[in-house]
């Protein structure tokens, strides 16, 4: 007799038993309630393949989210030099807010979106710690403190910073900052520097007669900024031809918070060194 579904011969006994014989006389299971063929359970290989697909899909979505956050919100950076000592140390890892100053072509993800000007642009404030692209190559990331705004006249005389002809207040500290993590330099002193608007921060000086302690007057052009390192006598910054004035389009973002910190000489991937190398007290420290 012919089965109405596929035209194969089926014996009454085989129907009663709940399976039918295929062309090779092998039993093929059927659903007892509906009379339709049921699918065999997935094999281990099929289960593994499904799990791998889910893992790849999850990883892909997570990567897209991470790239989106990095492109428009926060980008991680690490500190490779001592130019911002005592506030930022070699081995510090920090987040920079991309939205603080708006977006330019140089601040987009790897500079992949070319356009002129800034979108949603906002001016940095004097005292901000900012990441920017080095003007001479538009690719190297630098981090310094903004001390001069467009139209300002900046000068250093005998180690003192002058903004528009007025000396910025400087008060010497009894002890050096971050002495737990950086060997104190007997030839250096730390000071609290206070801008006229009340913003204060710590700087380090080796003396007041170093090569960059007496400069000409720098008049900051429109849409440009003047930045200096907090380690005033060990910083390549706007006082030097290497950096000079910073175009606003070169601004990447404002440094916000430290999310990780390792002793100098320890690399991020050396996880086995973390227990003894993490600077625990610096974790999640707001950058001032």
Residue pairs with C-beta under 8 A, 6 or more apart in sequence:
1 9
1 10
1 11
2 8
2 9
2 10
3 9
3 10
3 20
5 36
8 20
8 21
8 22
8 23
9 21
10 20
10 21
11 21
14 20
14 21
14 27
18 29
18 30
18 32
19 27
19 28
19 29
19 30
20 27
20 28
20 30
21 27
21 28
22 28
28 37
29 37
29 38
29 40
30 36
30 37
30 38
31 37
31 38
42 50
67 109
70 76
70 98
70 109
71 98
71 108
71 109
72 98
72 99
72 103
73 97
73 98
73 99
74 95
74 96
74 97
74 98
74 256
75 95
75 96
75 98
75 252
75 253
76 93
76 94
76 95
76 96
76 259
77 93
77 94
77 95
77 96
77 131
77 141
77 143
77 255
78 91
78 92
78 93
78 94
78 268
79 88
79 89
79 90
79 91
79 92
79 93
79 94
79 143
80 90
81 90
82 89
82 90
82 231
82 234
83 143
83 144
83 229
83 230
83 231
83 234
83 235
83 236
83 237
84 129
84 143
84 144
84 145
84 229
84 230
84 231
84 235
85 178
85 182
85 204
85 230
85 231
85 234
86 176
86 177
86 178
86 182
86 190
86 202
86 204
86 230
86 231
87 129
87 177
87 178
87 201
87 202
87 230
87 287
87 288
88 94
88 129
88 143
88 230
88 255
88 287
89 178
89 181
89 182
89 261
89 264
89 279
89 282
90 264
91 261
91 262
91 263
91 264
91 265
91 266
91 279
92 258
92 260
92 261
92 282
93 258
93 259
93 260
93 261
93 262
93 268
94 255
94 256
94 257
94 258
94 259
94 287
95 255
95 256
95 257
95 259
96 131
96 252
96 253
96 254
96 255
96 256
97 253
97 254
97 256
98 107
98 252
98 253
99 120
99 253
100 122
100 124
100 128
100 253
100 254
101 107
101 118
101 121
101 122
101 123
101 124
101 130
101 248
101 251
101 253
101 254
102 118
102 119
102 120
102 121
102 122
103 118
103 119
103 120
104 115
104 117
104 118
104 119
104 121
104 248
104 249
104 250
104 251
105 111
105 113
105 114
105 115
105 116
105 249
106 133
106 138
106 249
106 250
106 252
107 251
107 252
107 253
111 138
111 139
116 249
117 249
118 248
118 249
121 248
123 149
123 248
124 130
124 146
124 149
124 225
124 251
124 254
125 146
125 199
126 146
126 147
126 148
126 149
126 163
126 195
126 197
126 199
127 145
127 146
127 147
127 195
127 197
127 199
127 201
128 145
128 146
128 254
128 255
129 143
129 144
129 145
129 146
129 254
129 255
129 287
130 143
130 144
130 145
130 146
130 225
130 227
130 251
130 252
130 253
130 254
130 255
131 141
131 142
131 143
131 251
131 252
131 253
131 254
131 255
132 141
132 142
132 143
132 144
132 227
132 246
132 250
132 251
132 252
133 139
133 140
133 141
133 142
133 250
133 252
134 140
134 141
134 142
134 242
134 243
134 250
135 243
135 244
135 245
135 246
135 247
135 250
136 242
136 243
138 250
141 252
142 227
142 243
143 255
144 227
144 228
144 229
144 235
144 237
144 238
144 243
145 201
145 227
145 228
145 229
145 230
146 225
146 226
146 227
147 154
147 161
147 163
147 195
147 226
147 227
147 228
148 154
148 163
148 218
148 220
148 225
148 226
148 227
148 238
149 220
149 225
149 226
150 220
150 221
150 222
150 223
150 224
150 225
151 219
151 220
151 222
152 163
152 164
152 219
152 220
152 226
153 162
153 163
153 164
153 165
153 217
153 218
153 219
153 220
154 161
154 162
154 163
154 217
154 218
154 219
154 220
154 226
154 238
155 161
155 162
155 215
155 216
155 217
155 218
156 162
156 212
156 213
156 214
156 215
156 239
157 167
157 213
157 214
157 215
158 208
158 209
158 213
158 214
159 205
159 207
159 208
159 209
159 210
159 213
159 232
160 167
160 168
160 170
160 208
161 167
161 168
161 170
161 193
161 228
162 168
163 195
163 196
166 196
168 193
168 194
168 195
168 196
169 193
169 194
170 191
170 192
170 193
170 194
170 203
171 191
171 192
171 194
172 189
172 190
172 191
173 189
173 190
173 191
173 192
173 202
175 190
176 182
176 184
176 185
176 188
176 189
176 190
176 204
177 190
177 202
180 281
181 263
181 279
181 282
185 204
185 206
187 206
187 207
188 204
188 205
188 206
188 233
189 204
189 205
190 202
190 203
190 204
190 205
191 202
191 203
191 204
191 205
192 200
192 201
192 202
193 200
193 201
193 202
193 203
194 200
201 230
201 288
202 230
203 230
203 231
203 232
204 230
204 231
204 232
204 233
205 232
205 233
206 233
206 234
207 213
207 233
210 232
210 233
211 233
212 232
212 233
212 235
212 239
212 240
213 232
213 233
215 239
218 226
218 238
218 239
218 245
220 226
220 245
221 245
223 247
223 248
223 249
224 245
224 246
224 247
224 248
225 238
225 245
225 246
225 248
225 251
226 238
226 245
226 246
227 237
227 238
227 243
227 246
228 235
228 237
228 238
228 239
229 235
229 236
229 237
236 242
236 243
237 243
238 244
238 245
238 246
255 287
256 286
256 287
257 284
257 285
257 286
257 287
258 282
258 283
258 284
258 285
258 287
259 283
259 284
260 268
260 278
260 283
261 278
261 279
261 282
261 283
262 268
262 273
262 274
262 277
262 278
262 279
263 277
263 279
266 273
266 274
266 277
270 277
